[in-house]
Amino acid sequence: MKPFDVVILGAGIVGSACAYECALAGMRVAVVEPAVPAGAASAAGMGHLVVMDDSEAQLALSHFSRELWRELREALPQTVEYEECGTLWVAADAEEMEEVLAKQQRYANSGIASEMLDERALLEAEPGLRHGLAGGLRVPQDGVIYPPTAAGYFLSVAQQRGAQLIQGKRPVRAAEGEVVFEDGSRLSAGWIVIATGTDTSLCPWLKIQPRKGHLVITDRYPGVVRHQLVELGYLKSAHSVSTDSVAFNVQPRKTGQLLIGSSRQYGELKRKADPEMLRRMLDRAVEYMPSLKQLSVVRVWTGFRAATPDKLPLIGPTPDSTVLVAMGFEGLGITNAPGAAKLVLHHLTGAAVPMDPMAFLPSRVARAEAVHA
């Protein structure tokens, strides 16, 4: 008998959530992490738990995942800093208010609570925003967390249920129920789940592109921002597949600090912050909230989102019947981690999920290549 039912490669928030679900299901689990658990994309992200509606599949997964987070609230330790502050989508003009109306309708059709705000109500909700904005949409059940400690929670529960963490070993091959490590050692299991973010060295056929982003964190200014604030133009920024872009995106932290984003760069693999991109991002933030210009910044960092061409993650089996992937979440890896783990469990055990898992299958990458050949 193989020593493990499933080996999960990668201990970021997605891999840790997969370990959590598999361990709770009674499976024998090993988690392999060559570096620090949750030390890459999970440590670099904002931790916004948000329902996104670019497509029916994205809406279904992000809504399902957000509700799973809400169910976990009482169990999460204080260090996860869960706060249901809500998202406020800010509309700059009448055209964007039309999108607010359409967005509210899409949410209503899926049973998601939201509230339209006119210009006056917007300023009452967030007095620091500049005057002249058209309004917005408040989604009150969205939240924020601190991703590294959330991933740590999933991993610790999995370990309490018998999962083993194998740290400091780098896998170089994963196939036919066997993981081969750089030092020549091997590990066998019934299934292998690859959850390695932007690192596609174990599955190079996947069409995943790293997209660089910048974040800024301020000193402590409690009460300056009450909601996660996102301009509706963020959606245009996120949709672009080739153009560098910035958008207004500010998050209040329980510490009283503010996280300020966001940026997207394509084909830029250097971790060093780009001064020009940083300037553009902060100028955009100040354009929406002038008072930000007076705040002190304490740190700047960058990270890489793992993006797919159709903006949907790759979750499910590969041509090798022993290997599954859970990758390509772009900016929604934190939100979608618990839902992705449920989808992985569905493929491993047949456990029910309230959505069509076909929309996320990695095989669609091969299908898309065949169509364009």
C-alpha positions in Angstrom: 0.0 0.0 0.0 1.3 3.5 -0.9 2.1 5.6 2.2 -0.2 8.4 1.3 -3.5 8.7 -0.5 -2.6 12.2 -1.8 0.6 14.3 -1.9 0.0 18.0 -2.3 2.8 20.0 -3.9 2.8 23.6 -2.6 1.8 24.9 0.8 0.4 28.2 -0.2 -3.2 29.0 0.7 -4.6 26.8 -2.1 -2.4 23.8 -1.4 -3.0 24.2 2.4 -6.8 24.4 1.8 -6.6 21.2 -0.3 -4.7 19.5 2.5 -7.3 20.7 5.0 -10.2 19.2 3.0 -8.4 15.9 2.2 -7.4 15.4 5.8 -11.0 16.2 7.1 -12.2 13.6 4.6 -10.0 11.0 6.3 -7.3 10.7 3.6 -3.6 10.2 4.3 -2.0 13.4 3.3 1.5 14.7 2.7 2.2 18.4 1.8 5.5 19.2 0.2 6.8 22.8 0.4 10.4 23.5 -0.7 10.5 26.9 1.0 8.3 28.7 3.5 4.6 27.7 3.7 2.4 30.5 2.3 5.6 32.5 1.7 5.1 33.4 -2.0 1.9 34.7 -3.6 -0.1 34.0 -0.5 2.1 36.4 1.5 2.1 39.0 -1.2 -1.6 39.3 -1.8 -4.3 41.7 -0.3 -6.5 39.0 1.2 -9.7 40.4 -0.3 -12.6 37.9 0.0 -14.8 39.1 -2.9 -17.5 37.8 -5.2 -16.4 38.5 -8.8 -18.8 38.2 -11.8 -16.7 38.3 -15.0 -18.3 35.0 -16.0 -20.9 32.6 -14.6 -18.2 30.2 -13.6 -16.2 32.8 -11.8 -19.2 34.1 -10.0 -20.2 30.6 -8.9 -16.8 29.7 -7.5 -16.1 33.0 -5.8 -19.6 33.1 -4.3 -19.3 29.5 -3.0 -15.8 30.2 -1.7 -16.8 33.4 0.1 -19.6 31.6 1.8 -17.2 28.9 2.9 -15.0 31.6 4.5 -18.0 33.0 6.3 -18.8 29.6 7.7 -15.2 29.4 9.0 -15.3 32.7 10.8 -15.8 31.4 14.3 -13.1 28.7 13.9 -10.4 31.1 12.5 -7.9 32.3 15.0 -7.6 36.0 15.7 -4.3 36.2 13.8 -6.2 35.6 10.6 -7.7 39.1 11.1 -11.0 38.2 9.4 -13.2 41.3 9.0 -16.5 41.5 7.1 -15.9 45.1 6.0 -17.7 44.7 2.7 -16.5 45.8 -0.8 -17.5 49.2 -2.1 -17.2 49.3 -5.9 -16.7 53.0 -6.8 -18.3 54.4 -10.0 -16.6 57.5 -11.4 -19.2 58.6 -13.9 -22.7 57.8 -15.3 -21.3 55.1 -17.6 -19.8 53.2 -14.7 -23.1 53.6 -12.8 -24.7 51.7 -15.6 -22.3 48.9 -14.8 -23.2 49.2 -11.1 -26.8 48.5 -12.0 -25.8 45.6 -14.2 -23.6 44.2 -11.4 -26.3 44.5 -8.8 -28.7 42.6 -11.0 -26.2 39.8 -11.6 -25.6 39.6 -7.8 -29.3 39.6 -7.1 -29.9 36.8 -9.6 -27.4 34.7 -7.5 -28.8 35.7 -4.1 -25.9 38.0 -3.3 -26.7 41.0 -1.1 -25.7 44.4 -2.5 -26.8 48.0 -2.2 -26.6 50.8 -4.8 -25.2 54.2 -3.5 -25.7 57.6 -5.1 -23.0 60.3 -4.8 -24.3 61.5 -1.4 -24.6 58.0 0.1 -21.1 57.1 -1.3 -19.5 60.1 0.6 -21.5 59.2 3.7 -20.1 55.6 3.5 -16.5 56.8 2.8 -16.0 60.5 3.6 -12.4 60.4 2.3 -13.4 59.9 -1.3 -13.3 62.9 -3.6 -16.4 64.8 -4.4 -17.9 64.3 -7.9 -17.9 60.5 -8.0 -21.2 59.2 -9.4 -21.9 56.5 -6.7 -21.1 52.9 -6.1 -22.2 49.4 -5.2 -21.7 48.1 -1.6 -21.4 44.3 -1.2 -21.6 44.0 2.6 -20.7 40.4 3.1 -17.3 40.5 1.3 -14.4 40.6 3.7 -10.6 40.7 4.3 -8.2 38.3 5.9 -4.4 38.1 6.4 -3.6 35.3 4.0 -0.4 33.8 5.5 -2.1 33.0 8.8 -5.2 31.8 7.1 -3.1 29.3 5.1 -1.4 28.4 8.4 -4.7 27.6 9.9 -5.6 25.2 7.1 -2.2 23.5 7.3 -2.3 23.2 11.1 -5.8 21.6 11.1 -4.6 19.2 8.4 -1.6 18.3 10.5 -3.8 17.7 13.5 -5.7 15.2 11.4 -2.5 13.4 10.5 -1.2 15.2 7.5 2.6 15.4 7.2 4.5 18.5 6.1 7.6 17.8 4.1 9.6 21.0 4.0 12.8 21.9 2.2 12.6 19.3 -0.6 12.1 20.5 -4.2 10.1 18.2 -6.6 11.4 17.9 -10.1 8.9 15.3 -11.5 5.4 14.4 -10.6 3.8 11.5 -12.6 2.3 8.1 -12.3 1.7 8.4 -8.6 5.3 9.3 -7.8 7.1 12.5 -6.9 10.8 12.6 -7.6 12.8 15.2 -5.6 16.0 17.1 -6.6 18.0 15.0 -4.2 16.9 11.8 -5.9 14.5 10.7 -3.2 11.0 9.6 -4.2 7.5 9.6 -2.6 4.5 7.7 -3.9 0.8 8.2 -3.5 -2.5 7.4 -5.0 -2.9 11.0 -6.3 -0.7 14.1 -6.6 -2.1 17.6 -6.5 0.1 20.3 -7.9 -0.7 23.7 -6.3 2.6 25.6 -7.0 1.3 29.0 -8.1 3.2 30.5 -11.0 5.8 27.6 -11.0 4.7 25.4 -13.8 8.0 23.4 -14.0 6.1 20.2 -13.1 3.4 20.9 -15.7 4.9 23.1 -18.4 2.0 22.5 -20.8 -0.3 24.7 -18.6 -0.8 28.2 -20.1 -0.1 30.2 -16.9 1.5 33.6 -17.1 3.0 35.4 -14.1 1.6 39.0 -13.7 3.5 41.3 -11.4 1.7 43.5 -8.9 2.8 46.1 -6.4 1.3 46.8 -2.9 2.0 49.5 -0.4 1.1 49.5 3.3 0.8 52.6 5.4 1.3 53.4 9.0 -1.7 53.0 11.3 -4.6 55.3 10.6 -7.7 53.7 12.1 -11.1 54.6 10.6 -9.7 56.4 7.5 -11.2 53.7 5.3 -14.1 51.6 6.3 -14.6 49.3 3.3 -12.5 47.5 0.7 -12.6 50.2 -2.0 -12.2 49.3 -5.6 -12.8 51.4 -8.7 -15.0 49.8 -11.3 -12.2 50.6 -13.7 -10.3 47.8 -11.9 -12.3 45.3 -13.9 -10.9 46.8 -17.2 -7.4 46.6 -15.7 -7.9 42.9 -14.7 -9.4 42.0 -18.1 -6.3 43.3 -20.1 -4.0 40.4 -21.1 -1.1 42.5 -22.4 -1.2 46.1 -21.2 0.4 47.3 -18.0 -2.2 49.0 -15.9 -3.1 50.5 -12.5 -6.4 50.8 -10.6 -7.6 52.3 -7.3 -7.9 49.6 -4.7 -7.5 50.3 -0.9 -8.1 47.9 1.9 -8.5 48.6 5.7 -6.6 46.3 8.0 -7.6 45.4 11.5 -4.2 46.9 12.6 -5.4 50.3 11.4 -3.1 50.2 8.4 -4.1 50.6 4.8 -3.1 48.4 1.9 -3.0 50.3 -1.3 -3.0 48.7 -4.8 -3.2 47.8 -7.5 -1.0 47.3 -10.5 -0.5 44.7 -13.3 2.6 44.2 -15.3 3.1 41.7 -18.1 6.4 40.0 -19.0 8.2 41.6 -16.0 9.8 38.9 -13.8 12.0 41.0 -11.6 10.9 41.3 -8.0 12.2 44.7 -7.5 9.6 47.5 -7.3 9.2 49.5 -10.5 9.3 53.2 -9.4 7.2 54.4 -12.4 4.5 51.8 -11.9 4.5 52.6 -8.2 4.1 56.3 -8.9 1.2 55.6 -11.3 -0.5 53.3 -8.8 -0.3 55.9 -6.0 -1.3 58.8 -8.2 -4.4 56.8 -9.1 -5.2 56.1 -5.5 -4.8 59.8 -4.6 -7.1 60.7 -7.5 -9.9 58.9 -5.8 -9.0 59.6 -2.2 -6.9 62.8 -1.9 -6.3 62.4 1.8 -4.0 59.4 1.1 -1.3 61.8 0.0 -0.8 62.8 3.7 -0.3 59.2 5.0 3.1 57.7 5.7 4.1 54.5 3.9 6.0 51.9 5.8 6.6 49.2 3.2 6.4 48.4 -0.5 6.5 44.9 -2.1 5.7 43.0 -5.2 4.2 39.6 -6.0 3.2 37.5 -9.0 -0.3 36.5 -9.9 -0.7 33.2 -11.8 -3.0 34.1 -14.7 -4.7 32.0 -17.3 -5.9 33.3 -20.7 -9.7 33.0 -19.8 -9.3 34.3 -16.3 -10.5 31.0 -14.7 -8.3 28.7 -12.6 -7.2 25.3 -13.7 -8.7 22.8 -11.2 -8.9 19.0 -11.8 -7.3 16.0 -13.5 -4.6 16.1 -16.1 -3.9 13.5 -18.8 -2.0 11.5 -16.1 -4.8 10.0 -14.1 -2.8 10.3 -10.9 -2.1 14.0 -11.2 -4.4 16.9 -10.5 -3.7 20.6 -10.6 -5.1 23.6 -8.7 -3.5 26.6 -10.2 -4.0 29.8 -12.2 -6.1 31.8 -9.8 -4.8 35.3 -10.8 -5.9 37.7 -8.1 -8.5 35.4 -6.6 -6.4 32.7 -5.0 -7.2 33.9 -1.5 -10.9 34.1 -2.1 -11.2 30.9 -4.0 -8.9 28.6 -2.0 -11.7 26.9 0.0 -13.9 26.4 -3.0 -10.9 25.1 -5.1 -10.2 22.6 -2.3 -13.8 21.4 -2.5 -13.4 20.9 -6.2 -10.2 18.9 -5.8 -12.0 16.7 -3.2 -14.8 16.3 -5.7 -12.4 14.9 -8.3 -10.7 12.7 -5.7 -13.8 11.3 -4.0 -16.9 12.3 -5.9 -18.0 14.8 -3.1 -20.7 17.1 -4.3 -20.1 20.7 -5.3 -22.7 23.3 -6.1 -21.3 24.2 -9.6 -20.2 22.7 -12.8 -16.6 21.5 -12.3 -16.2 21.2 -16.1 -15.6 25.0 -16.4 -12.3 24.7 -14.5 -10.8 21.5 -16.0 -7.2 21.9 -17.2 -8.2 20.0 -20.4 -9.7 23.2 -21.8 -6.2 24.6 -22.3 -5.5 21.7 -24.7 -8.8 22.3 -26.4 -8.1 26.0 -26.9 -4.7 25.1 -28.5 -6.4 22.7 -30.9 -9.0 25.4 -31.9 -6.2 27.9 -32.7 -3.9 25.4 -34.4 
